[in-house]
Amino acid sequence: MATTSTWLTTNDWALFSFSLVSEGLDLAYCTTGNTAAMTTAWAGTPWASTTWRSGLGMVGEIGSEVELFEPSLRPGSAAFRIVDHDDNLVAVLARPLSTAGVKTYLAANADNNDTTLTVDSTTGFAASGTVYIGLESIAYTGVTATTFTGCTRGKYTLWQTNGGTDFARYHRIDPNPTGPRPVVSSYPRRHYNRTVWLYLHHWENGAWSTKANSLLVWSGRIGNVEDNGDGSLTVNTLNVLDQVKGTILAEQLRGDLAEGLYLSPSYSAVRIIENGAAAVEGTLGETGAMKTHADLSRLLQAFFDANAASLSYDWTVGTVAGDGRYRIKATHTSAPASSAWVRLYLHKRVWAMLGDDPASGDTDTLTIGGTAYVGMLVRYVLFSGTSTSAIIAPSWMPVVYYYDRGFVNSVLLTLNNAQGTWTTQPVLPLDAITDLPSTVHGFLQIGAEVAVAVSRASDTSYTIKKDISAYVGLESQPTDASLVVREGENVDPIKVVQLWYEADETRDVFLRMLLSTGLTSYNHATYDVNGFGMGVGVPSSMLKLSTFDMLGTARYSLFINKPSSVATLLESALAAKGLYLVWKDGQLWVRQGRYDGQNLAASWTLNNSNKARPDDRMRVAYGSDGLQNRLELKYQPDLKGEFRATETIEDVVSIADFGRRKTMTVDGYGIRRAEDVEAWRQAVTATALAYFSREQAVGERTFDFSLLGMVPVDTVLCTDPYMVDPRTGTRGVTSYPGWILGARFNFETGVGSVRIAFLPDLDYTRIGTWGPAARVDEAATNGGYVVATKVLTVKANAYSVSGGTKDVDRFAVGDLVRVREVSIAAGLTWDDTIATITSATPSMTLTTGLAGWNSTKQYLVENQEKTAVVAAQKTVTYVADDVTNSTGESTDDAYHYGGIPDVDFTAPAVSYTGRYYRQRTDIDDTAFPLTVADYYDLVQALNGLLAYGTRWMVSDFLQTGAAVTGTTRTRLWGPVWLPCMAANSRQIGVRIYGRHSTAARAGTFTIRTCTITPFGTSDTTVQYDTDSSETADTVTTTSTTDAWIAEKLITIYPAVADGAGPLGLWLTVEGTAGQAGDILTLAGISVLEGAL
């Protein structure tokens, strides 16, 4: 049976039916009265066992649109009218308070894959059946008093995880003890936000097309349901694109910074001098933790009490009535001399906590017990002849909410009034923040001007690991890093919130936000890693994941310090690349709007035969209203959401022609570095100013059912006898290229409307794409070539997306091709003509044959040079020769470059053989094709070099040498950490430089590698944790003078250091002299990564 999509475009007639199913419901509706045949069409799905009902009607239209270079997410809408037989549907969608069913409450969180649900009670529920939580239907096979067991999750869903399992929801209990809990019921309670799927089936050979072969024309989320009062319901939906508008950090951790001082030993000094007598000195004790001002007053009073015998005055600490500040008194029993005075030295941070002003008074450096204390602040009072007491930090001293903006590492922060949920950050910006400890769990923003990396001890306690304020756009911090928080009257406490900071590849940052469900690796093994609240949980099957590669791998620096819409952030990233997110073929795709030429395959062909009515005309508006010739990038955002830098680019030629027109502004939330700005200039400027700084033309015409699958950014070729050809000024165009801005279809009238963007001053006949290429399948018989039949077997998609158009199908019978050896040196080469092409194999039959074929080599197929090929082959891109800058043709035949080829870089591990071949260096008067193989193999070669790297790793010579005597195994060198670029296994070449003390006898060096740090108490007791990465090999020497031993190749298995650090491994050299009294000496070592 054909697919409905194919049937639409290849048949002049069709009998159709729509079917509509909904997430979490066992109700299904269709437009046909033949519901039995529709049940058969849905065989193998959960809806095969439900009762299909007729009565579905289409209301209004469906569709979606984009605007030129404005990638805002605009979910379209659709409405469905359903005749509700016996009120079955209304009974489901409009009974949240039904008393007919049973309900209870979830008693524990239910992860996406939990098969047991814990509830308050199962009383009243059947022994087996189906329960409903939110949007999800869950089948169960058994019950206990408080659990449903044997659960099958996601019973009615069309979405799957990346692993192929049905997608289920995560049901969470509010962390607030008094908060609401999810309802578990025996009937569906809610309709809002349920996903619905609308399929179009065609009738063929006495049956409706199956669900697999039918066309998914709409997927949306229910917004509201209207009861029309006549036995029908209208269901209004928004396209699932709306799901991307979910909020991340919605339950952001927030709280108040608790009052206190991190009392480090350097702050703990106390000195008292009375009337010039000898100082009484000591420390407060209890250092290393946050102390409140009450704690400090207690510790200070304890110091006074402990040293009372050495003090002449009675020292006390007490609060000032009415304001809670602390007053320190030195009381004497008799009137002192007029010149009497007392001095009290405390660190200025301690004074601050006690209510003093840390900026006033003199500071000093004191040495107490041999330790220098910096920042000591003295408070002193001269006594008059009649005074009986001294007041230190008098009652008029200002009391403020005070803190230093610098923070010392290891401070344990305490939060009061903590709310929300902490989410540990699984991927840290290690390459963006210098020396970020691996023990960091995430980041906090403190007040408006401080950000720190922390490890989490509890919901209210976090240890500072590094001040990162400067990295997130805040001012530089003082070197005198400390933390003092003092609460004052009528002053708000300092607010603390979780800060999410990522600096990773753009694609990876957004896929983690989109796919993360809160359950690690549930939705996708690589991208479902963020904790609850830092992902919107879009089912993996809803996204065309390979297209997200277009977001790129450039570093994207993202700070989130408040609940934020993923859509807003994604729109910014799309705009920075000139991309769109669109609904296509049942999935969300990232796509780029571009103008393709005649020689490029378009998505659709528009002509008179697929207009809604043959006499309809295409209306084309020409003008500069939408013209954009000025681009403005705002970048380097700070935590306040303000951009600190702007890059502006103008097309001076366009401004001269049309004046300054519309400015396209891009909010570059993730763009911070100069290289990121340059990447934007290259990626966006070329697209935006090349296309949108010119006169625009937007056409609009009708279409019929056959083009129902058209969506924005699809490419089209238009043939229309009435459209004006901008090259000639006359009516009539053939295969004129454009791309779709919007497409809508009205079900009530059966008429669709499409808006198409054209670029009138672009000569589309000169848009060249990459030349085709195919890789010979060396695993096939005789290395891919059968001499007798001249059949050359090639790989299906060596240079294209897996499962897409096969490489051989990009050639045509009659093409003149070159078969050449993949080799560093000049290799075998043949020129031939394609006689036949067999897509299924895939293979091509050649005309002359490949004399001298060597089945042990690797080969690729591409076009011959420009002057040799047939006319049809000349529409692809060729590289002019180096001498005359000519392609060898008699006329100027320059082509515009057609863009990045649609190749698949999601292939398995990089191959380190056969990826390099001799580039064309012959100087002649012709041109060679710029093929997709050139692009693909270059990228793979660079990837191989970066992931492998052939370079020196260690070169070390020991001045005195490291020696071992006798037979005891002894460490002579290392362990030394060898960093590696990637985790794939590779070889290293190790050469030892050393000697043995006794002629004709041998000593042995043992070379060990491992990723766990070696440990032991001495050189003879070094131990190694055995794991899959450990290797050991030996070399021997009999030389009595220092000499290089032949290189030893050792296979290594790099991994992260101690399970958490950078990639690499530890290298250690041990030795044994072989016999008692003999001496083995290591004098040097060199390590080089093995050659490719």
ChimeraX attribute file (.defattr): number of C-alpha atoms within 10 A of each C-alpha:
attribute: neighborCount
match mode: 1-to-1
recipient: residues
	/A:1	12
	/A:2	13
	/A:3	16
	/A:4	27
	/A:5	21
	/A:6	13
	/A:7	19
	/A:8	21
	/A:9	16
	/A:10	10
	/A:11	9
	/A:12	10
	/A:13	10
	/A:14	15
	/A:15	9
	/A:16	16
	/A:17	19
	/A:18	21
	/A:19	25
	/A:20	20
	/A:21	22
	/A:22	24
	/A:23	22
	/A:24	24
	/A:25	25
	/A:26	18
	/A:27	18
	/A:28	21
	/A:29	24
	/A:30	24
	/A:31	20
	/A:32	19
	/A:33	14
	/A:34	15
	/A:35	18
	/A:36	12
	/A:37	17
	/A:38	28
	/A:39	20
	/A:40	17
	/A:41	21
	/A:42	20
	/A:43	14
	/A:44	12
	/A:45	15
	/A:46	14
	/A:47	22
	/A:48	16
	/A:49	13
	/A:50	14
	/A:51	13
	/A:52	23
	/A:53	23
	/A:54	19
	/A:55	15
	/A:56	24
	/A:57	20
	/A:58	17
	/A:59	18
	/A:60	14
	/A:61	19
	/A:62	22
	/A:63	24
	/A:64	21
	/A:65	20
	/A:66	23
	/A:67	15
	/A:68	17
	/A:69	23
	/A:70	17
	/A:71	22
	/A:72	18
	/A:73	20
	/A:74	16
	/A:75	21
	/A:76	20
	/A:77	21
	/A:78	21
	/A:79	21
	/A:80	19
	/A:81	20
	/A:82	25
	/A:83	21
	/A:84	20
	/A:85	13
	/A:86	9
	/A:87	12
	/A:88	11
	/A:89	18
	/A:90	17
	/A:91	15
	/A:92	17
	/A:93	17
	/A:94	16
	/A:95	15
	/A:96	13
	/A:97	8
	/A:98	14
	/A:99	8
	/A:100	9
	/A:101	12
	/A:102	16
	/A:103	24
	/A:104	19
	/A:105	18
	/A:106	23
	/A:107	18
	/A:108	15
	/A:109	17
	/A:110	17
	/A:111	18
	/A:112	18
	/A:113	18
	/A:114	15
	/A:115	16
	/A:116	18
	/A:117	21
	/A:118	19
	/A:119	21
	/A:120	15
	/A:121	18
	/A:122	21
	/A:123	14
	/A:124	11
	/A:125	18
	/A:126	15
	/A:127	15
	/A:128	15
	/A:129	15
	/A:130	20
	/A:131	21
	/A:132	21
	/A:133	23
	/A:134	20
	/A:135	22
	/A:136	23
	/A:137	26
	/A:138	23
	/A:139	21
	/A:140	21
	/A:141	14
	/A:142	15
	/A:143	21
	/A:144	13
	/A:145	11
	/A:146	16
	/A:147	17
	/A:148	26
	/A:149	19
	/A:150	17
	/A:151	21
	/A:152	18
	/A:153	22
	/A:154	23
	/A:155	23
	/A:156	24
	/A:157	23
	/A:158	20
	/A:159	19
	/A:160	17
	/A:161	20
	/A:162	22
	/A:163	14
	/A:164	12
	/A:165	14
	/A:166	20
	/A:167	27
	/A:168	28
	/A:169	19
	/A:170	19
	/A:171	18
	/A:172	16
	/A:173	16
	/A:174	14
	/A:175	13
	/A:176	11
	/A:177	8
	/A:178	7
	/A:179	8
	/A:180	13
	/A:181	19
	/A:182	18
	/A:183	16
	/A:184	22
	/A:185	20
	/A:186	19
	/A:187	21
	/A:188	26
	/A:189	22
	/A:190	16
	/A:191	24
	/A:192	15
	/A:193	18
	/A:194	18
	/A:195	24
	/A:196	24
	/A:197	19
	/A:198	19
	/A:199	22
	/A:200	24
	/A:201	28
	/A:202	22
	/A:203	17
	/A:204	15
	/A:205	7
	/A:206	7
	/A:207	15
	/A:208	26
	/A:209	26
	/A:210	24
	/A:211	21
	/A:212	14
	/A:213	19
	/A:214	22
	/A:215	24
	/A:216	22
	/A:217	20
	/A:218	25
	/A:219	25
	/A:220	25
	/A:221	25
	/A:222	22
	/A:223	16
	/A:224	15
	/A:225	19
	/A:226	13
	/A:227	15
	/A:228	12
	/A:229	7
	/A:230	8
	/A:231	13
	/A:232	20
	/A:233	21
	/A:234	19
	/A:235	20
	/A:236	18
	/A:237	26
	/A:238	24
	/A:239	22
	/A:240	26
	/A:241	21
	/A:242	15
	/A:243	20
	/A:244	22
	/A:245	19
	/A:246	18
	/A:247	20
	/A:248	20
	/A:249	25
	/A:250	17
	/A:251	19
	/A:252	21
	/A:253	20
	/A:254	24
	/A:255	21
	/A:256	20
	/A:257	21
	/A:258	22
	/A:259	23
	/A:260	24
	/A:261	28
	/A:262	24
	/A:263	24
	/A:264	17
	/A:265	14
	/A:266	15
	/A:267	22
	/A:268	22
	/A:269	24
	/A:270	22
	/A:271	18
	/A:272	21
	/A:273	18
	/A:274	18
	/A:275	16
	/A:276	12
	/A:277	11
	/A:278	11
	/A:279	16
	/A:280	17
	/A:281	16
	/A:282	15
	/A:283	19
	/A:284	20
	/A:285	16
	/A:286	15
	/A:287	15
	/A:288	14
	/A:289	15
	/A:290	22
	/A:291	22
	/A:292	22
	/A:293	23
	/A:294	16
	/A:295	15
	/A:296	23
	/A:297	23
	/A:298	15
	/A:299	19
	/A:300	22
	/A:301	18
	/A:302	16
	/A:303	18
	/A:304	21
	/A:305	14
	/A:306	11
	/A:307	14
	/A:308	14
	/A:309	9
	/A:310	11
	/A:311	19
	/A:312	15
	/A:313	18
	/A:314	14
	/A:315	20
	/A:316	16
	/A:317	20
	/A:318	15
	/A:319	15
	/A:320	13
	/A:321	10
	/A:322	6
	/A:323	11
	/A:324	14
	/A:325	23
	/A:326	22
	/A:327	22
	/A:328	21
	/A:329	18
	/A:330	21
	/A:331	16
	/A:332	15
	/A:333	10
	/A:334	10
	/A:335	14
	/A:336	16
	/A:337	14
	/A:338	12
	/A:339	11
	/A:340	15
	/A:341	17
	/A:342	20
	/A:343	19
	/A:344	20
	/A:345	21
	/A:346	25
	/A:347	23
	/A:348	24
	/A:349	27
	/A:350	26
	/A:351	20
	/A:352	25
	/A:353	31
	/A:354	22
	/A:355	27
	/A:356	25
	/A:357	18
	/A:358	18
	/A:359	11
	/A:360	11
	/A:361	11
	/A:362	12
	/A:363	18
	/A:364	14
	/A:365	12
	/A:366	18
	/A:367	12
	/A:368	15
	/A:369	10
	/A:370	7
	/A:371	10
	/A:372	12
	/A:373	19
	/A:374	16
	/A:375	20
	/A:376	25
	/A:377	22
	/A:378	21
	/A:379	20
	/A:380	18
	/A:381	15
	/A:382	15
	/A:383	19
	/A:384	15
	/A:385	13
	/A:386	11
	/A:387	15
	/A:388	14
	/A:389	18
	/A:390	21
	/A:391	15
	/A:392	21
	/A:393	21
	/A:394	16
	/A:395	18
	/A:396	9
	/A:397	13
	/A:398	13
	/A:399	21
	/A:400	18
	/A:401	19
	/A:402	20
	/A:403	21
	/A:404	15
	/A:405	22
	/A:406	21
	/A:407	25
	/A:408	17
	/A:409	17
	/A:410	17
	/A:411	22
	/A:412	23
	/A:413	22
	/A:414	20
	/A:415	21
	/A:416	16
	/A:417	10
	/A:418	17
	/A:419	18
	/A:420	18
	/A:421	20
	/A:422	23
	/A:423	23
	/A:424	19
	/A:425	19
	/A:426	13
	/A:427	16
	/A:428	21
	/A:429	16
	/A:430	15
	/A:431	11
	/A:432	14
	/A:433	15
	/A:434	11
	/A:435	9
	/A:436	17
	/A:437	17
	/A:438	13
	/A:439	13
	/A:440	19
	/A:441	21
	/A:442	24
	/A:443	28
	/A:444	24
	/A:445	21
	/A:446	21
	/A:447	16
	/A:448	13
	/A:449	18
	/A:450	24
	/A:451	29
	/A:452	25
	/A:453	25
	/A:454	25
	/A:455	23
	/A:456	21
	/A:457	13
	/A:458	10
	/A:459	14
	/A:460	21
	/A:461	15
	/A:462	22
	/A:463	20
	/A:464	22
	/A:465	24
	/A:466	23
	/A:467	23
	/A:468	22
	/A:469	22
	/A:470	15
	/A:471	16
	/A:472	21
	/A:473	21
	/A:474	16
	/A:475	12
	/A:476	15
	/A:477	17
	/A:478	11
	/A:479	9
	/A:480	12
	/A:481	13
	/A:482	20
	/A:483	22
	/A:484	24
	/A:485	25
	/A:486	21
	/A:487	22
	/A:488	17
	/A:489	10
	/A:490	8
	/A:491	10
	/A:492	10
	/A:493	19
	/A:494	20
	/A:495	16
	/A:496	22
	/A:497	24
	/A:498	26
	/A:499	25
	/A:500	21
	/A:501	21
	/A:502	23
	/A:503	22
	/A:504	22
	/A:505	16
	/A:506	23
	/A:507	20
	/A:508	20
	/A:509	21
	/A:510	21
	/A:511	21
	/A:512	21
	/A:513	26
	/A:514	28
	/A:515	28
	/A:516	29
	/A:517	30
	/A:518	22
	/A:519	18
	/A:520	17
	/A:521	18
	/A:522	24
	/A:523	29
	/A:524	22
	/A:525	12
	/A:526	15
	/A:527	22
	/A:528	24
	/A:529	24
	/A:530	23
	/A:531	20
	/A:532	23
	/A:533	21
	/A:534	28
	/A:535	27
	/A:536	23
	/A:537	24
	/A:538	22
	/A:539	22
	/A:540	25
	/A:541	21
	/A:542	21
	/A:543	21
	/A:544	17
	/A:545	16
	/A:546	13
	/A:547	16
	/A:548	19
	/A:549	18
	/A:550	17
	/A:551	22
	/A:552	14
	/A:553	13
	/A:554	16
	/A:555	23
	/A:556	24
	/A:557	24
	/A:558	24
	/A:559	19
	/A:560	18
	/A:561	19
	/A:562	19
	/A:563	14
	/A:564	16
	/A:565	16
	/A:566	21
	/A:567	19
	/A:568	18
	/A:569	18
	/A:570	25
	/A:571	22
	/A:572	23
	/A:573	26
	/A:574	24
	/A:575	22
	/A:576	27
	/A:577	25
	/A:578	27
	/A:579	24
	/A:580	27
	/A:581	24
	/A:582	23
	/A:583	26
	/A:584	20
	/A:585	16
	/A:586	18
	/A:587	17
	/A:588	21
	/A:589	20
	/A:590	21
	/A:591	19
	/A:592	20
	/A:593	22
	/A:594	23
	/A:595	23
	/A:596	23
	/A:597	26
	/A:598	19
	/A:599	18
	/A:600	18
	/A:601	12
	/A:602	18
	/A:603	14
	/A:604	17
	/A:605	17
	/A:606	19
	/A:607	16
	/A:608	18
	/A:609	12
	/A:610	17
	/A:611	22
	/A:612	19
	/A:613	13
	/A:614	12
	/A:615	8
	/A:616	12
	/A:617	16
	/A:618	18
	/A:619	14
	/A:620	18
	/A:621	13
	/A:622	15
	/A:623	12
	/A:624	17
	/A:625	11
	/A:626	19
	/A:627	24
	/A:628	26
	/A:629	27
	/A:630	23
	/A:631	21
	/A:632	16
	/A:633	23
	/A:634	21
	/A:635	22
	/A:636	24
	/A:637	22
	/A:638	19
	/A:639	20
	/A:640	11
	/A:641	12
	/A:642	13
	/A:643	18
	/A:644	12
	/A:645	12
	/A:646	15
	/A:647	14
	/A:648	13
	/A:649	14
	/A:650	17
	/A:651	17
	/A:652	14
	/A:653	12
	/A:654	20
	/A:655	16
	/A:656	9
	/A:657	11
	/A:658	15
	/A:659	12
	/A:660	17
	/A:661	16
	/A:662	16
	/A:663	15
	/A:664	17
	/A:665	18
	/A:666	22
	/A:667	21
	/A:668	29
	/A:669	26
	/A:670	23
	/A:671	26
	/A:672	23
	/A:673	14
	/A:674	10
	/A:675	12
	/A:676	17
	/A:677	20
	/A:678	12
	/A:679	16
	/A:680	20
	/A:681	20
	/A:682	11
	/A:683	14
	/A:684	19
	/A:685	21
	/A:686	12
	/A:687	20
	/A:688	23
	/A:689	19
	/A:690	13
	/A:691	23
	/A:692	20
	/A:693	26
	/A:694	25
	/A:695	21
	/A:696	23
	/A:697	20
	/A:698	20
	/A:699	19
	/A:700	18
	/A:701	18
	/A:702	24
	/A:703	26
	/A:704	18
	/A:705	17
	/A:706	23
	/A:707	21
	/A:708	21
	/A:709	18
	/A:710	25
	/A:711	24
	/A:712	25
	/A:713	27
	/A:714	22
	/A:715	26
	/A:716	25
	/A:717	23
	/A:718	19
	/A:719	17
	/A:720	19
	/A:721	16
	/A:722	13
	/A:723	20
	/A:724	15
	/A:725	16
	/A:726	15
	/A:727	12
	/A:728	9
	/A:729	9
	/A:730	12
	/A:731	12
	/A:732	15
	/A:733	19
	/A:734	15
	/A:735	18
	/A:736	22
	/A:737	25
	/A:738	28
	/A:739	26
	/A:740	27
	/A:741	23
	/A:742	21
	/A:743	25
	/A:744	21
	/A:745	24
	/A:746	17
	/A:747	15
	/A:748	11
	/A:749	11
	/A:750	12
	/A:751	18
	/A:752	23
	/A:753	17
	/A:754	23
	/A:755	23
	/A:756	23
	/A:757	26
	/A:758	23
	/A:759	21
	/A:760	18
	/A:761	13
	/A:762	18
	/A:763	13
	/A:764	21
	/A:765	15
	/A:766	19
	/A:767	22
	/A:768	24
	/A:769	24
	/A:770	23
	/A:771	23
	/A:772	24
	/A:773	28
	/A:774	28
	/A:775	23
	/A:776	26
	/A:777	22
	/A:778	18
	/A:779	14
	/A:780	15
	/A:781	12
	/A:782	16
	/A:783	19
	/A:784	23
	/A:785	25
	/A:786	18
	/A:787	14
	/A:788	7
	/A:789	11
	/A:790	17
	/A:791	22
	/A:792	26
	/A:793	26
	/A:794	28
	/A:795	21
	/A:796	25
	/A:797	20
	/A:798	22
	/A:799	25
	/A:800	22
	/A:801	19
	/A:802	15
	/A:803	9
	/A:804	12
	/A:805	13
	/A:806	21
	/A:807	24
	/A:808	25
	/A:809	18
	/A:810	11
	/A:811	22
	/A:812	16
	/A:813	14
	/A:814	18
	/A:815	20
	/A:816	22
	/A:817	23
	/A:818	18
	/A:819	22
	/A:820	21
	/A:821	22
	/A:822	23
	/A:823	18
	/A:824	12
	/A:825	11
	/A:826	14
	/A:827	14
	/A:828	17
	/A:829	17
	/A:830	17
	/A:831	20
	/A:832	19
	/A:833	21
	/A:834	19
	/A:835	17
	/A:836	16
	/A:837	20
	/A:838	13
	/A:839	15
	/A:840	10
	/A:841	12
	/A:842	18
	/A:843	24
	/A:844	24
	/A:845	21
	/A:846	22
	/A:847	17
	/A:848	13
	/A:849	20
	/A:850	20
	/A:851	10
	/A:852	10
	/A:853	16
	/A:854	14
	/A:855	16
	/A:856	11
	/A:857	17
	/A:858	23
	/A:859	25
	/A:860	19
	/A:861	25
	/A:862	24
	/A:863	28
	/A:864	22
	/A:865	21
	/A:866	24
	/A:867	16
	/A:868	16
	/A:869	16
	/A:870	14
	/A:871	10
	/A:872	11
	/A:873	23
	/A:874	20
	/A:875	22
	/A:876	24
	/A:877	25
	/A:878	25
	/A:879	17
	/A:880	20
	/A:881	18
	/A:882	15
	/A:883	10
	/A:884	12
	/A:885	12
	/A:886	19
	/A:887	24
	/A:888	19
	/A:889	12
	/A:890	8
	/A:891	8
	/A:892	9
	/A:893	14
	/A:894	15
	/A:895	18
	/A:896	17
	/A:897	14
	/A:898	18
	/A:899	13
	/A:900	10
	/A:901	17
	/A:902	13
	/A:903	17
	/A:904	17
	/A:905	16
	/A:906	10
	/A:907	10
	/A:908	6
	/A:909	8
	/A:910	15
	/A:911	11
	/A:912	13
	/A:913	12
	/A:914	15
	/A:915	19
	/A:916	15
	/A:917	19
	/A:918	13
	/A:919	12
	/A:920	8
	/A:921	9
	/A:922	8
	/A:923	11
	/A:924	14
	/A:925	17
	/A:926	21
	/A:927	23
	/A:928	19
	/A:929	23
	/A:930	21
	/A:931	23
	/A:932	24
	/A:933	23
	/A:934	16
	/A:935	16
	/A:936	18
	/A:937	16
	/A:938	15
	/A:939	14
	/A:940	17
	/A:941	19
	/A:942	13
	/A:943	13
	/A:944	19
	/A:945	14
	/A:946	12
	/A:947	15
	/A:948	23
	/A:949	17
	/A:950	14
	/A:951	12
	/A:952	13
	/A:953	16
	/A:954	14
	/A:955	11
	/A:956	12
	/A:957	12
	/A:958	12
	/A:959	8
	/A:960	9
	/A:961	16
	/A:962	18
	/A:963	21
	/A:964	24
	/A:965	19
	/A:966	17
	/A:967	18
	/A:968	16
	/A:969	20
	/A:970	23
	/A:971	22
	/A:972	23
	/A:973	22
	/A:974	13
	/A:975	19
	/A:976	14
	/A:977	20
	/A:978	17
	/A:979	16
	/A:980	21
	/A:981	14
	/A:982	19
	/A:983	15
	/A:984	14
	/A:985	13
	/A:986	18
	/A:987	17
	/A:988	21
	/A:989	18
	/A:990	21
	/A:991	19
	/A:992	24
	/A:993	21
	/A:994	26
	/A:995	26
	/A:996	26
	/A:997	19
	/A:998	17
	/A:999	10
	/A:1000	10
	/A:1001	16
	/A:1002	22
	/A:1003	26
	/A:1004	19
	/A:1005	24
	/A:1006	18
	/A:1007	20
	/A:1008	21
	/A:1009	28
	/A:1010	28
	/A:1011	27
	/A:1012	19
	/A:1013	17
	/A:1014	16
	/A:1015	13
	/A:1016	10
	/A:1017	8
	/A:1018	10
	/A:1019	15
	/A:1020	15
	/A:1021	13
	/A:1022	16
	/A:1023	13
	/A:1024	16
	/A:1025	13
	/A:1026	11
	/A:1027	10
	/A:1028	10
	/A:1029	17
	/A:1030	20
	/A:1031	16
	/A:1032	15
	/A:1033	14
	/A:1034	14
	/A:1035	18
	/A:1036	20
	/A:1037	24
	/A:1038	19
	/A:1039	19
	/A:1040	17
	/A:1041	14
	/A:1042	16
	/A:1043	17
	/A:1044	17
	/A:1045	18
	/A:1046	14
	/A:1047	15
	/A:1048	17
	/A:1049	17
	/A:1050	20
	/A:1051	18
	/A:1052	22
	/A:1053	21
	/A:1054	25
	/A:1055	24
	/A:1056	17
	/A:1057	18
	/A:1058	14
	/A:1059	10
	/A:1060	11
	/A:1061	13
	/A:1062	19
	/A:1063	19
	/A:1064	22
	/A:1065	27
	/A:1066	21
	/A:1067	22
	/A:1068	20
	/A:1069	22
	/A:1070	24
	/A:1071	30
	/A:1072	26
	/A:1073	29
	/A:1074	20
	/A:1075	15
	/A:1076	11
	/A:1077	13
	/A:1078	18
	/A:1079	21
	/A:1080	30
	/A:1081	25
	/A:1082	25
	/A:1083	22
	/A:1084	20
	/A:1085	19
	/A:1086	17
	/A:1087	21
	/A:1088	18
	/A:1089	21
	/A:1090	18
	/A:1091	12
	/A:1092	12
